[in-house]
Amino acid sequence: MNAQQIVEITPKQQNQEFDTEYEKRQTFRGGMFRKDPNAWIYTSDFSKRFDMPSSWVSAELSEGIEAFAIRYQPFFVELCPPEQECFKPANCYLDIYAKNDAQLPWLDEKQGHLDLDFPESPWFHLNFTANDYESVIATRGFSLRLRGLEGNIYEGRVVEFQRERFQGMDLISSIFPCNVLGKTKSLILGERDESKEIYLSDEFLLRASQKVFSRKKDYPENLEATFRISSSFEELKKIKSSTPLPYEWVYSKGFSQRFSLPEISVSENLEEGIAAIVYRKQSYASERCGFFGEEDSCQFSTSTIKLDVFLESDLELVWAPNVDSKLSDSDPYLSTYYLPEHRNELKVFGHAKKYMKFVQPAGFLGLNSVEKGGYGRFEAINAHRNWQNISYFSFYGRHLTTVNDTKYLDGHLRFFATEEKNTPAFEIVLPAEFLNRVAINNSKQPNENSLIQMVKQKLKLN
């Protein structure tokens, strides 16, 4: 099979009818759209359920497997190993959609696991002890390896999963070395005694290779983050020790001592039970294209503000029983983001309520607007119930402290029990010194001015 035989979606004219909602979203029609970085293959049932193109339907998927999605994912933080050049890491990701009766070799009955140690996560930059590190990188869900064409074995790794992600369907997200794409024929899930082998079709692997390597050439500074697969504590420790702590942090003295963090961000004003709070701007491996009315004028998303909140696990929060973590419903780093009907399937309000009873169903986090009244909206996208006596939430929104140097929000994080924004069920007051640092250093966040630069370049060209 050659490249000309691979079926890809062909852009249609602006007024032409579309066969699927996915095709409509992924076709340039004169405006902006978010380009899907994934190569897909799935069953006909999956195609109908999520309104995905019939072009990628296959009858060759193993029993119980509903879909695969492969993508190349660069990160936007710089890592500087000792005596090596700094680099921005990347990985290849494989998302697996499986029926929850597929009899996969799960290690335990846990319902979910977040990817806490990916390079852009605050967790990645904490200095773990060897015991802590083992907890973070421990095998999740089940072990995952890839079998090569000649029988050789390549290591992969499950980084996060959610059981019953959709009704009757689990989602498993894994990483693997990009250079094995053209050498692989199957996945091996589980250990030798209880393993399940899943074959990957030649058509899908060829299409995935083309998708991945066409994207890789656009990011020459990104190198594969193989330390995420090798699980070498010493290697990762060296990288962390030479990497400046990114983002804006505030934390308790105990949190600082536990993870060997600089005392400059220690605050005596954190309320009891609040271990740390991190403010960051998040870039994504997905692109928005169509700027200036041009299909190939693209920019990475850089506008998302995130607040990561670390809480002592003995703080009295009400969790749904038997739930460990909640994956993002709206971050484009998972392939679910590109399924046209994923929000309807997830029933966002009920889905979030299932995991965190102390916040309102959509994970609403309010910040009072001092000058204008009302609230700025932050939404919960990730939650992890308890890791080493710490609970974790990640929220995203727009502004935190100031707009044009004018005081805008009062820095009180209010968790509301209902959409009506009545009396908060839970409240956190952010220390003033932390808010001031965020305001001062806001412009130093990575890639903040990339859109402005794009506009300037466009004006110069014209």
Secondary structure, DSSP 4 states (H G I P E B T S, - for coil): --GGGS--PPP--TTS--SSHHHHHTS-SSS-EEEP--EEEE-HHHHHHHT--GGGB-S-SPTTEEEEEEEEEE--S-B--TTS--BEEEEEEEEEEEETTS----SS---EE--TTSTTSGGGGS---HHHHHHHHS--SS-EEEEETTS-EEE-EEEEEEEEEETTEEEEEEEE-GGGGGGEEEEEES-STT-EEEE--HHHHHHHHHHHHHHHTT-TTEEE-THHHH--HHHHHHHHHTSPPPSEEEE-HHHHHHTT--GGGB-TTSPTTEEEEEEEEE--SSEEE-GGG-TT-EEE---EEEEEEEEETTS---B-TT--EE--SS-TTSGGGGSTTHHHHHTHHHHHHHHBTTS-TT-EEEEEBTTT-SEEEEEEEEEEEEETTEEEEEEEES-SSEETTEE-B--EEEEESSTT--SEEEEEEPPHHHHHHHHHHGGGSTTTTHHHHHHHHHHHH-
